[in-house]
Amino acid sequence: MKRMLERKRLPEWLRMKRASGENYSRVKRLVTNNHLNTICTSGNCPNIGECWNEGTATFMILGEICTRACKFCNTRTGKPLPPDPGEPQRLAESIRTLGLKHCVITSVDRDDLPDGGAGFWAEVIKTVKEVNPLTTIETLIPDFDGKQENILKVIDAGPDVISHNIETVRRLTPLIRTKARYERSLDVIRYLFRNRKITKSGFMLGLGEHEPEIFETMDDLVNAGCRILTLGQYLKPSSDHMEVVEYITPLKFSGYGQYALSMGFEFVESNPLVRSSFHAEKHVKA
């Protein structure tokens, strides 16, 4: 009952339709039957209905249990299982079955693995490319503790876009991100940019950040080499997560998007319901 009351308090622009439809059901069956994970479900993404009905999904590799416990994220925290050796092939075949022209792949943090899972990441990317040579790939990667040799494994596998989210402003990072560091995330973006990759990042609004901090974060990202930016409203996944401090209006988001473009970002998605993989097929063209 409490959760229902919380939903009723959402502003009109954040009220979403129930996910349904023929393509939605098809994607759901495929994900379930192939024992795959998606950030769409684990992260309670508000766009799951729209994306799955368009035949797209953001696949999450390396299991569904994360070694970190960020206060904004709905992914389970605990001790993960060992990587599944059959996952790269199942994922590649699922992408082919869906007929995707563009796919997005992310993962939980795997601080339990010596390389943070980077080698497995590389295997997944290479397998997807072999089975789907015409499909472009975006990878939304963790920070790998900032170790360049591990980030390089992903780079060398050849995805078209590499994204790493900074998630929030500098001041709030220690409050909501476990182990991750603001400057480390900027270093990841810098390293990707130096290696001539299409770079992308995003952060949430509504966590209590001040407007000058929003502009500062944009400035930090564009100076680090980030070329694609996503801005979206933070929504509290459960009673155990951070409270929403403010619901930002669509008009305000639009203004932030225009400002970001004026700073030098080449493509910006800025809307309350935007998530990092929303309309990702457009970003690869940027």
Secondary structure by P-SEA (a helix, b strand, c coil): caaaaaaaaccccccccccccaaaaaaaaaaaaabbbbccccccccaaaaaaaacccccccccccccccccccccccccccccccaaaaaaaaaaaaacccbbbbbbcccccccccaaaaaaaaaaaaaaacccbbbbbbcccccccaaaaaaaaaacccbbbbbccccccccccccccccaaaaaaaaaaaaaacccccccccccccccaaaaaaaaaaaaaacccbbbbbbbbbcccccccccccccaaaaaaaaaaaaaaccccccccccccccccccccccc
